[in-house]
Amino acid sequence: MKLLGLCLLAAGAIWAALEPLIALRRQDEATGEMLRALTVLESALCGELMPMGDALRLAGRLGVGSAFIRLAESLEELGELPFSRLWCRELGGLMRSLTPAGREAAAVLGESLGRTDALRQQRAISSCLDVLRLERDRLRSEGRKSAGLRAAMSLGAGAVLMIMLM
């Protein structure tokens, strides 16, 4: 019975240590996906001067896939809804996975895309990319720092529990 209790407590300690790291990893992956898609979008809109729908489809194929492709298909609703609402609706799942600063930057970008000239759109995308890069670097640094600390804490807690149960 003590062995079962020890195993359950150890599993709980390990999960408690890993769960925040998994959340950081998800945020890092979402940030990377958004960075890839926005880099393609910036090149397509500002470098190649593609129409918005084509640029979004390209970003979807080379970046985060279905979210940007759905956004391109939603452009038909542009008369009914402003672009910023379509942006938030179609990219909402991805944006919820970003850090708060990343979400804010992506929301601000959605407000300006499709409403301004190519130069202003490029500035808005570049600004969002800068924020996302900083967030990605912060997440990776935080993950490295907390991984060691959490591993040491869970091992220490496991050792204390084992001593107590003996």
Backbone as CSV, one residue per row, in Angstrom:
resi,resn,N_x,N_y,N_z,CA_x,CA_y,CA_z,C_x,C_y,C_z
1,MET,0.817,-1.188,0.000,0.000,0.000,0.000,0.867,1.261,0.000
2,LYS,1.971,1.186,0.807,2.876,2.335,0.837,3.508,2.579,-0.527
3,LEU,3.810,1.497,-1.219,4.426,1.614,-2.533,3.480,2.293,-3.517
4,LEU,2.217,1.918,-3.464,1.219,2.553,-4.329,1.095,4.035,-4.008
5,GLY,1.056,4.352,-2.735,0.984,5.755,-2.330,2.190,6.541,-2.792
6,LEU,3.344,5.926,-2.666,4.586,6.563,-3.114,4.554,6.817,-4.619
7,CYS,4.100,5.825,-5.365,4.023,5.974,-6.821,3.062,7.082,-7.217
8,LEU,1.907,7.131,-6.562,0.918,8.178,-6.873,1.446,9.572,-6.521
9,LEU,2.095,9.674,-5.380,2.655,10.967,-4.988,3.781,11.395,-5.925
10,ALA,4.613,10.463,-6.312,5.703,10.779,-7.241,5.142,11.204,-8.593
11,ALA,4.118,10.499,-9.066,3.503,10.861,-10.344,2.887,12.252,-10.271
12,GLY,2.248,12.552,-9.144,1.671,13.886,-8.963,2.733,14.972,-8.945
13,ALA,3.831,14.701,-8.283,4.921,15.682,-8.224,5.527,15.908,-9.601
14,ILE,5.693,14.825,-10.350,6.246,14.951,-11.702,5.291,15.736,-12.594
15,TRP,3.998,15.426,-12.507,3.010,16.155,-13.321,2.991,17.631,-12.954
16,ALA,3.030,17.928,-11.654,3.032,19.323,-11.218,4.256,20.060,-11.748
17,ALA,5.362,19.351,-11.874,6.577,19.975,-12.399,6.526,20.143,-13.909
18,LEU,5.914,19.189,-14.604,5.930,19.216,-16.064,4.812,20.061,-16.682
19,GLU,3.693,20.175,-16.023,2.540,20.863,-16.604,2.847,22.306,-17.024
20,PRO,3.488,23.118,-16.181,3.840,24.476,-16.630,4.817,24.479,-17.805
21,LEU,5.718,23.496,-17.838,6.661,23.414,-18.952,5.938,23.060,-20.251
22,ILE,4.928,22.223,-20.158,4.138,21.870,-21.338,3.394,23.103,-21.846
23,ALA,2.849,23.897,-20.929,2.152,25.131,-21.323,3.118,26.096,-22.010
24,LEU,4.323,26.233,-21.474,5.329,27.085,-22.115,5.665,26.573,-23.509
25,ARG,5.758,25.273,-23.638,6.074,24.671,-24.940,4.973,24.969,-25.953
26,ARG,3.703,24.881,-25.527,2.587,25.190,-26.426,2.642,26.647,-26.887
27,GLN,2.925,27.544,-25.945,3.032,28.956,-26.305,4.184,29.172,-27.276
28,ASP,5.294,28.505,-27.047,6.451,28.628,-27.931,6.114,28.125,-29.333
29,GLU,5.422,26.992,-29.430,5.041,26.454,-30.733,4.069,27.380,-31.460
30,ALA,3.077,27.909,-30.745,2.113,28.829,-31.357,2.812,30.100,-31.837
31,THR,3.753,30.589,-31.048,4.497,31.784,-31.436,5.317,31.505,-32.690
32,GLY,5.951,30.349,-32.750,6.728,29.975,-33.936,5.856,29.855,-35.173
33,GLU,4.676,29.259,-35.016,3.754,29.137,-36.148,3.326,30.509,-36.652
34,MET,2.993,31.392,-35.731,2.567,32.735,-36.122,3.723,33.490,-36.774
35,LEU,4.927,33.334,-36.254,6.099,33.982,-36.859,6.304,33.515,-38.299
36,ARG,6.225,32.210,-38.535,6.409,31.687,-39.895,5.341,32.242,-40.836
37,ALA,4.114,32.216,-40.406,3.023,32.674,-41.268,3.130,34.172,-41.552
38,LEU,3.443,34.963,-40.535,3.533,36.416,-40.743,4.744,36.799,-41.587
39,THR,5.816,36.031,-41.497,6.974,36.296,-42.353,6.605,36.074,-43.817
40,VAL,5.886,34.992,-44.086,5.425,34.720,-45.453,4.431,35.790,-45.889
41,LEU,3.512,36.147,-44.994,2.505,37.167,-45.324,3.167,38.503,-45.644
42,GLU,4.149,38.890,-44.862,4.860,40.146,-45.097,5.532,40.134,-46.462
43,SER,6.194,39.051,-46.794,6.861,38.946,-48.084,5.860,38.997,-49.234
44,ALA,4.752,38.285,-49.079,3.754,38.225,-50.149,3.046,39.563,-50.344
45,LEU,2.653,40.191,-49.237,1.916,41.459,-49.345,2.802,42.624,-49.754
46,CYS,3.959,42.706,-49.144,4.788,43.893,-49.308,5.896,43.718,-50.333
47,GLY,6.393,42.509,-50.478,7.468,42.280,-51.441,6.935,41.958,-52.820
48,GLU,5.988,41.042,-52.871,5.440,40.600,-54.159,4.145,41.310,-54.523
49,LEU,3.614,42.115,-53.599,2.376,42.882,-53.791,1.199,41.999,-54.203
50,MET,1.090,40.841,-53.582,-0.025,39.922,-53.842,-1.308,40.493,-53.240
51,PRO,-2.445,40.130,-53.807,-3.713,40.480,-53.153,-3.806,39.773,-51.797
52,MET,-4.565,40.349,-50.880,-4.653,39.828,-49.519,-5.062,38.349,-49.493
53,GLY,-6.058,37.969,-50.247,-6.517,36.578,-50.242,-5.429,35.598,-50.652
54,ASP,-4.712,35.923,-51.720,-3.622,35.054,-52.184,-2.487,34.991,-51.155
55,ALA,-2.177,36.149,-50.553,-1.109,36.189,-49.547,-1.485,35.353,-48.325
56,LEU,-2.748,35.423,-47.911,-3.199,34.627,-46.764,-3.147,33.129,-47.076
57,ARG,-3.546,32.761,-48.290,-3.485,31.346,-48.670,-2.038,30.844,-48.665
58,LEU,-1.132,31.659,-49.195,0.280,31.277,-49.206,0.804,31.148,-47.782
59,ALA,0.467,32.104,-46.931,0.888,32.029,-45.525,0.316,30.788,-44.865
60,GLY,-0.902,30.420,-45.235,-1.521,29.217,-44.685,-0.811,27.958,-45.118
61,ARG,-0.421,27.915,-46.376,0.276,26.721,-46.874,1.678,26.599,-46.288
62,LEU,2.350,27.722,-46.113,3.738,27.683,-45.657,3.897,27.964,-44.169
63,GLY,2.824,28.401,-43.514,2.922,28.768,-42.100,2.078,27.889,-41.215
64,VAL,0.929,28.411,-40.781,0.110,27.701,-39.795,-1.065,26.967,-40.400
65,GLY,-1.123,26.908,-41.693,-2.128,26.067,-42.324,-3.535,26.605,-42.295
66,SER,-4.415,25.823,-41.744,-5.843,26.035,-41.930,-6.360,27.380,-41.427
67,ALA,-5.787,27.943,-40.387,-6.303,29.208,-39.855,-6.190,30.332,-40.891
68,PHE,-5.055,30.448,-41.535,-4.883,31.507,-42.534,-5.660,31.201,-43.810
69,ILE,-5.779,29.928,-44.144,-6.575,29.552,-45.325,-8.041,29.868,-45.075
70,ARG,-8.543,29.559,-43.867,-9.932,29.909,-43.518,-10.132,31.417,-43.565
71,LEU,-9.144,32.157,-43.119,-9.237,33.618,-43.160,-9.335,34.107,-44.594
72,ALA,-8.557,33.527,-45.490,-8.618,33.903,-46.909,-10.003,33.612,-47.472
73,GLU,-10.560,32.472,-47.112,-11.903,32.124,-47.601,-12.964,33.016,-46.984
74,SER,-12.721,33.533,-45.795,-13.686,34.406,-45.114,-13.724,35.813,-45.692
75,LEU,-12.767,36.139,-46.558,-12.749,37.490,-47.118,-14.018,37.796,-47.902
76,GLU,-14.750,36.761,-48.310,-16.022,36.987,-48.996,-17.030,37.666,-48.080
77,GLU,-16.868,37.509,-46.767,-17.756,38.125,-45.787,-17.304,39.539,-45.416
78,LEU,-16.315,40.057,-46.120,-15.715,41.329,-45.744,-16.721,42.459,-45.701
79,GLY,-17.730,42.433,-46.544,-18.738,43.492,-46.511,-19.586,43.445,-45.262
80,GLU,-19.808,42.230,-44.727,-20.645,42.056,-43.545,-19.871,42.306,-42.252
81,LEU,-18.627,41.887,-42.220,-17.791,42.023,-41.027,-16.494,42.739,-41.383
82,PRO,-15.983,43.564,-40.482,-14.676,44.179,-40.745,-13.569,43.125,-40.691
83,PHE,-12.474,43.401,-41.374,-11.360,42.449,-41.447,-10.870,42.070,-40.059
84,SER,-10.820,43.029,-39.146,-10.310,42.733,-37.798,-11.161,41.673,-37.106
85,ARG,-12.465,41.682,-37.328,-13.339,40.650,-36.731,-13.079,39.291,-37.376
86,LEU,-12.893,39.287,-38.705,-12.575,38.028,-39.386,-11.240,37.484,-38.883
87,TRP,-10.277,38.373,-38.729,-8.942,38.005,-38.244,-9.051,37.314,-36.882
88,CYS,-9.749,37.946,-35.961,-9.881,37.370,-34.615,-10.704,36.080,-34.628
89,ARG,-11.723,36.022,-35.457,-12.559,34.823,-35.511,-11.785,33.621,-36.049
90,GLU,-11.071,33.815,-37.149,-10.393,32.690,-37.792,-9.065,32.324,-37.124
91,LEU,-8.405,33.297,-36.542,-7.114,33.023,-35.892,-7.238,32.955,-34.376
92,GLY,-8.470,32.948,-33.883,-8.703,32.974,-32.436,-8.026,31.847,-31.683
93,GLY,-8.115,30.622,-32.207,-7.496,29.491,-31.520,-5.990,29.648,-31.410
94,LEU,-5.378,30.063,-32.487,-3.934,30.278,-32.477,-3.577,31.436,-31.553
95,MET,-4.357,32.510,-31.624,-4.059,33.681,-30.799,-4.208,33.378,-29.307
96,ARG,-5.164,32.522,-28.938,-5.329,32.155,-27.529,-4.124,31.378,-27.011
97,SER,-3.399,30.733,-27.894,-2.213,29.975,-27.484,-0.985,30.852,-27.325
98,LEU,-1.055,32.098,-27.767,0.079,33.011,-27.636,0.138,33.584,-26.229
99,THR,1.250,34.213,-25.912,1.363,34.931,-24.649,0.475,36.171,-24.716
100,PRO,0.173,36.795,-23.583,-0.648,38.017,-23.621,-0.063,39.107,-24.532
101,ALA,1.251,39.293,-24.483,1.868,40.312,-25.355,1.736,39.907,-26.821
102,GLY,1.888,38.619,-27.114,1.725,38.132,-28.484,0.304,38.296,-28.981
103,ARG,-0.680,37.996,-28.110,-2.097,38.180,-28.475,-2.389,39.639,-28.792
104,GLU,-1.875,40.516,-27.953,-2.106,41.949,-28.160,-1.501,42.412,-29.481
105,ALA,-0.278,41.986,-29.752,0.388,42.373,-31.002,-0.368,41.837,-32.214
106,ALA,-0.847,40.600,-32.134,-1.595,40.011,-33.244,-2.936,40.716,-33.432
107,ALA,-3.583,41.109,-32.327,-4.859,41.828,-32.433,-4.661,43.207,-33.069
108,VAL,-3.603,43.890,-32.670,-3.296,45.203,-33.258,-3.012,45.050,-34.750
109,LEU,-2.295,44.002,-35.114,-2.018,43.744,-36.527,-3.316,43.519,-37.292
110,GLY,-4.219,42.736,-36.733,-5.500,42.482,-37.380,-6.299,43.743,-37.618
111,GLU,-6.139,44.729,-36.734,-6.831,46.017,-36.893,-6.299,46.806,-38.091
112,SER,-5.020,46.641,-38.393,-4.435,47.470,-39.450,-4.378,46.793,-40.817
113,LEU,-4.357,45.456,-40.847,-4.270,44.776,-42.137,-5.519,45.036,-42.976
114,GLY,-5.306,45.239,-44.230,-6.421,45.443,-45.142,-7.014,46.835,-45.105
115,ARG,-6.553,47.680,-44.196,-7.113,49.020,-44.070,-6.122,50.101,-44.486
116,THR,-4.876,49.727,-44.631,-3.844,50.728,-44.901,-3.058,50.337,-46.147
117,ASP,-2.171,51.239,-46.566,-1.355,50.942,-47.738,-0.274,49.910,-47.400
118,ALA,0.437,49.457,-48.411,1.416,48.378,-48.248,2.515,48.744,-47.252
119,LEU,2.972,49.992,-47.256,4.041,50.391,-46.349,3.587,50.310,-44.892
120,ARG,2.390,50.789,-44.611,1.878,50.716,-43.235,1.589,49.283,-42.816
121,GLN,1.121,48.483,-43.754,0.900,47.073,-43.436,2.219,46.390,-43.121
122,GLN,3.263,46.719,-43.892,4.573,46.135,-43.632,5.079,46.555,-42.255
123,ARG,4.891,47.810,-41.886,5.311,48.276,-40.559,4.542,47.537,-39.463
124,ALA,3.249,47.352,-39.675,2.430,46.661,-38.677,2.867,45.204,-38.535
125,ILE,3.114,44.549,-39.651,3.568,43.152,-39.595,4.945,43.084,-38.936
126,SER,5.843,43.989,-39.308,7.191,43.997,-38.714,7.123,44.228,-37.213
127,SER,6.258,45.118,-36.784,6.097,45.382,-35.357,5.599,44.133,-34.626
128,CYS,4.621,43.460,-35.204,4.104,42.230,-34.612,5.188,41.152,-34.592
129,LEU,5.932,41.028,-35.671,7.020,40.044,-35.720,8.061,40.324,-34.635
130,ASP,8.381,41.606,-34.423,9.349,41.957,-33.382,8.866,41.513,-32.003
131,VAL,7.594,41.781,-31.705,7.036,41.384,-30.410,7.048,39.866,-30.276
132,LEU,6.634,39.171,-31.328,6.594,37.706,-31.271,7.987,37.102,-31.113
133,ARG,8.981,37.686,-31.754,10.353,37.185,-31.596,10.844,37.377,-30.162
134,LEU,10.556,38.545,-29.595,10.935,38.789,-28.197,10.230,37.801,-27.263
135,GLU,8.962,37.567,-27.517,8.204,36.622,-26.691,8.754,35.204,-26.833
136,ARG,9.088,34.806,-28.049,9.646,33.474,-28.259,10.967,33.327,-27.502
137,ASP,11.818,34.341,-27.581,13.088,34.290,-26.859,12.864,34.238,-25.351
138,ARG,11.902,35.015,-24.860,11.590,35.022,-23.429,11.066,33.655,-22.991
139,LEU,10.172,33.077,-23.789,9.615,31.762,-23.454,10.707,30.702,-23.395
140,ARG,11.593,30.723,-24.343,12.670,29.725,-24.372,13.610,29.892,-23.184
141,SER,13.919,31.126,-22.856,14.781,31.394,-21.706,14.088,30.956,-20.413
142,GLU,12.832,31.305,-20.279,12.064,30.924,-19.092,11.955,29.405,-18.984
143,GLY,11.744,28.753,-20.105,11.638,27.298,-20.103,12.924,26.632,-19.656
144,ARG,14.046,27.150,-20.137,15.341,26.574,-19.736,15.579,26.771,-18.239
145,LYS,15.267,27.966,-17.751,15.504,28.246,-16.333,14.602,27.408,-15.437
146,SER,13.331,27.370,-15.776,12.400,26.683,-14.882,12.464,25.171,-15.006
147,ALA,12.941,24.646,-16.119,13.015,23.185,-16.276,13.938,22.573,-15.228
148,GLY,15.098,23.139,-15.073,16.037,22.617,-14.078,15.524,22.767,-12.664
149,LEU,14.945,23.924,-12.377,14.417,24.175,-11.043,13.277,23.224,-10.711
150,ARG,12.360,23.046,-11.644,11.220,22.164,-11.405,11.654,20.703,-11.290
151,ALA,12.626,20.312,-12.075,13.126,18.939,-11.973,13.761,18.700,-10.605
152,ALA,14.544,19.651,-10.146,15.183,19.515,-8.838,14.136,19.489,-7.723
153,MET,13.120,20.336,-7.840,12.072,20.364,-6.819,11.300,19.047,-6.784
154,SER,10.962,18.515,-7.937,10.197,17.264,-7.945,11.038,16.097,-7.437
155,LEU,12.325,16.082,-7.770,13.195,15.024,-7.244,13.343,15.143,-5.731
156,GLY,13.489,16.351,-5.264,13.587,16.570,-3.811,12.317,16.161,-3.101
157,ALA,11.169,16.532,-3.668,9.891,16.158,-3.065,9.723,14.644,-3.077
158,GLY,10.126,14.004,-4.156,10.046,12.549,-4.221,10.929,11.890,-3.181
159,ALA,12.121,12.418,-2.993,13.038,11.857,-1.998,12.475,12.009,-0.592
160,VAL,11.913,13.174,-0.286,11.309,13.398,1.030,10.139,12.448,1.249
161,LEU,9.309,12.288,0.235,8.164,11.373,0.353,8.615,9.934,0.565
162,MET,9.647,9.536,-0.123,10.132,8.171,0.013,10.653,7.941,1.430
163,ILE,11.356,8.902,1.948,11.878,8.782,3.329,10.722,8.718,4.317
164,MET,9.699,9.559,4.087,8.552,9.570,5.005,7.771,8.262,4.966
165,LEU,7.685,7.645,3.826,6.895,6.421,3.684,7.662,5.179,4.134
166,MET,8.934,5.270,4.323,9.721,4.088,4.742,9.527,3.802,6.193
